[in-house]
Amino acid sequence: MEKCPRAWALKYGFKRKFSGNFNRHLINISDWSSPWRLMQRALRGVIIERLDLHAKGKDWPENDLAARIRHRIIGSLERQKTTVKLVELRLGNISKLRVKIENEELNRLIEIACYRFHSAMKSEPIASILRGDIVEWFSCSRLEKTKLDRWDLHVAPDIVWRQGRNWHLLKLTVQGAAIPVKHRRLEINAMVLWGLSRPGMPVMTNRFVVETLTWNRGEWRHWAEHAHDKLVDDATKLIKADMQAMTELYHKMGDACDLSQLPLADQKRTCRNCGHIDTCPGGEDLQRGRLEQSALEMAKASSN
């Protein structure tokens, strides 16, 4: 929502007014990703798959790693073709989303993912889990919901384990900053809300340790801190403020869902990975699009 309010509205803002194919197509277009980002998703997927097989006591077929990553990337590209065809049908022209990836480039992405995967297996806490040093642990789905007032939050950690009296909640990030910035730190502490609401978990925030494992500048960086009431309270306030901002953004569109009233992206790089680049005023020229959007917003305000 912060990177591009318009893109956020296109993905989530129509759910209350429309249903069925309309929403599904909007979400599919919003979920479009470049081959590089699909590689990152595939990498995260095989890391979790490796851990899940270990939890079940099953062998990991090491020789199949490259094939598994290739299958995930190609599968995602194939699923996106349907979305691109739909966009082109409506455009009556070739979409900027159409990507033709050569075998050489695909092999390069697979090689990068394999390297990062092997590096992750040697990083903490994954290495300790695979060695058996961490016994009580499990992985979570990011789709798992946590209730906060009337909202359902997706704040579940990726990996959870217990050491002594403390429960550790880890978020796996395939690309990011080694040390979380302030607002990101609060988002990470929101995982404690998941822990506090889960049966069998502690009811005191200081019994949780929040952690991240992030690929940054050629290696995996492990960061951790003890949670406490102030951090979790601040994280809750941030979530509620974001929810309020989302509600205001939704109402700003009005009953007609007028996207011209919503700000565009702050940076051009946000547009490069956006599925709506073909039809967005900022897709061709972001600076000009932002000026036009501001003019439309001012015109509506003056008419009211």
Secondary structure, 3 states (H helix, E strand, C coil): CCCCHHHHHHHHCCCCCCCCHHHHHHHHHHCCCCHHHHHHHHHHHHHHHHHHHHHCCCCCCHHHHHHHHHHHHHHHHHHHHHHHHHHHHHHCCCCCCCCCCCHHHHHHHHHHHHHHHHHHHCCCCHHHHHHCCCCCEEECCCCCCEEECCEEECCCCCEEEEECCEEEEEEEECCCCCCCCHHHHHHHHCHHHHHHHCCCCCCCHHHEEEEEEEEECCEEEEEEEECCHHHHHHHHHHHHHHHHHHHHHHHHHCCCCCHHHCCCCCCHHHHHCCCCCCCCHHHHCHHHHHHHHHHHHHHHHHHC
